[in-house]
Amino acid sequence: MADYIATRQDYDAIFLEIGINCFGEDNAIIKERVLYMLNALRKNHPDKYIFCTDMFYAFTNKEQNKVKLGEVRKLVRDIVLGMNDPKIVYFDAMEALGEDKADLISEDHIHPSIMGNLRIAEYFERKLSPYIAKI
């Protein structure tokens, strides 16, 4: 998928939510995949903005899952910030919904509810607005 997206020419900027689809993997594999995606996009689109966020809130009552969620979020954040590229921009997804916002998550405990989507949209409207004129 990274290669396919990287070859596309029909966007001016791209926004990635990274982490939830590889949540069950080993951290080394997640790191490899995140780096591959960002490097593929940057190689084919050296001047475009790449906006990244990690996983939004996911409700779990299993302590090992809570630990893993935190690890994956930190991994994504550290990789994106470590790219040291002013056009690869990181946004903390937890700022959009907050830590304990189970009411903003749908019944599957992963995807945002309608109100959660509205909160996310408002958050990214504020966060992305300084970049719009630059794209």
Solvent accessible surface area in square Angstrom, and as a share of the most:
residue,aa,sasa,rsa
1,M,165,0.74
2,A,14,0.11
3,D,78,0.40
4,Y,119,0.45
5,I,36,0.18
6,A,1,0.01
7,T,86,0.50
8,R,88,0.32
9,Q,131,0.58
10,D,96,0.50
11,Y,38,0.15
12,D,104,0.54
13,A,25,0.19
14,I,27,0.14
15,F,79,0.33
16,L,18,0.09
17,E,83,0.37
18,I,19,0.10
19,G,5,0.05
20,I,48,0.25
21,N,151,0.77
22,C,17,0.10
23,F,46,0.19
24,G,78,0.75
25,E,60,0.27
26,D,87,0.45
27,N,50,0.26
28,A,67,0.52
29,I,68,0.34
30,I,0,0.00
31,K,94,0.40
32,E,118,0.53
33,R,119,0.43
34,V,3,0.02
35,L,57,0.28
36,Y,118,0.45
37,M,37,0.16
38,L,0,0.00
39,N,78,0.40
40,A,15,0.11
41,L,1,0.01
42,R,37,0.14
43,K,169,0.71
44,N,62,0.32
45,H,8,0.04
46,P,87,0.55
47,D,108,0.56
48,K,47,0.20
49,Y,18,0.07
50,I,2,0.01
51,F,7,0.03
52,C,0,0.00
53,T,0,0.00
54,D,1,0.01
55,M,1,0.00
56,F,21,0.09
57,Y,25,0.09
58,A,13,0.10
59,F,85,0.35
60,T,24,0.14
61,N,124,0.64
62,K,111,0.47
63,E,113,0.51
64,Q,125,0.56
65,N,43,0.22
66,K,99,0.42
67,V,79,0.46
68,K,38,0.16
69,L,12,0.06
70,G,38,0.36
71,E,72,0.32
72,V,0,0.00
73,R,31,0.11
74,K,107,0.45
75,L,33,0.16
76,V,0,0.00
77,R,80,0.29
78,D,64,0.33
79,I,13,0.06
80,V,2,0.01
81,L,104,0.52
82,G,59,0.57
83,M,45,0.20
84,N,140,0.72
85,D,35,0.18
86,P,118,0.74
87,K,66,0.28
88,I,11,0.06
89,V,19,0.11
90,Y,32,0.12
91,F,15,0.06
92,D,40,0.21
93,A,0,0.00
94,M,23,0.10
95,E,105,0.47
96,A,3,0.03
97,L,2,0.01
98,G,20,0.19
99,E,118,0.53
100,D,120,0.62
101,K,71,0.30
102,A,48,0.38
103,D,113,0.59
104,L,10,0.05
105,I,13,0.06
106,S,29,0.19
107,E,158,0.71
108,D,73,0.38
109,H,89,0.40
110,I,73,0.37
111,H,111,0.49
112,P,29,0.18
113,S,25,0.16
114,I,141,0.72
115,M,117,0.52
116,G,0,0.00
117,N,80,0.41
118,L,92,0.46
119,R,97,0.35
120,I,21,0.11
121,A,61,0.47
122,E,94,0.42
123,Y,10,0.04
124,F,16,0.07
125,E,123,0.55
126,R,155,0.57
127,K,74,0.31
128,L,39,0.19
129,S,65,0.42
130,P,84,0.53
131,Y,44,0.17
132,I,111,0.57
133,A,104,0.80
134,K,128,0.54
135,I,83,0.42
